[in-house]
Amino acid sequence: MFWKKRRKTLEENLETVLAETAEKPAADDPVNHPSHYTEGHRIEVIEFLEDWMLPFHLANCIKYICRAGRKDPSKTIEDLEKGRWYLSRYIDLLRKKEGK
């Protein structure tokens, strides 16, 4: 009886560990899960962008805002300026489409 309970507990724990491991990206994977997009967050920026199906310009804007200060702290302002550039370009594109 003891071993049956123990085995069940071990199997449940193993399933939990495997599920948690499968959900979490590799700790240091600069190609598939860069740390500047995953550190301290439940989802990666790419998952959010895909879920919302945002246009290229807006997706890049959000990407740069989210990574500002994380990929390279010395380039925080540069990343924010890139985000602003993509947003401004998208606004200009919309204005052209509206004839303004």
Summary of the structure (lengths in Angstrom):
residues: 100
radius of gyration: 21.0
end to end distance: 78.0
largest distance: 78.0
contacts: 215
relative contact order: 0.08
helix: 72%
strand: 2%
